[in-house]
């Protein structure tokens, strides 16, 4: 015969439920953790402000006109590429205008290639 307590879903009185224990695991001792040898060393500069990083940056006057012009040219070309690509995708999806979307995709590809070529030529100098 079965015991009445097991039929009701209660554990027998001689078995303790392991989840009711308030004790911590026996291998856990407060404050015994050591730093891993794989952790990187802390940075040598002030992480919260980065003051020493800002001091080493050139001012806007020190940047050459060629670098400044190249930077703004690439910013405009990247914006053109993203705009043409996103509008082309929306035209193709929502209105089915695949011809116009392909043209805008071509404009985006040309602007992207121009940016890549400009970056490579700037790195080579």
Secondary structure, DSSP 8 states (H G I E B T S, - for coil): ---HHHHTT---TTS--GGG-----TT--TT-----TTS----SS-TTT-HHHHHTS--TTTS-HHHHHHHHHHHHHHHHHHHHHHHHHHIIIII--HHHHHHHHHHHHHHHHHHHHHHHHHHH-
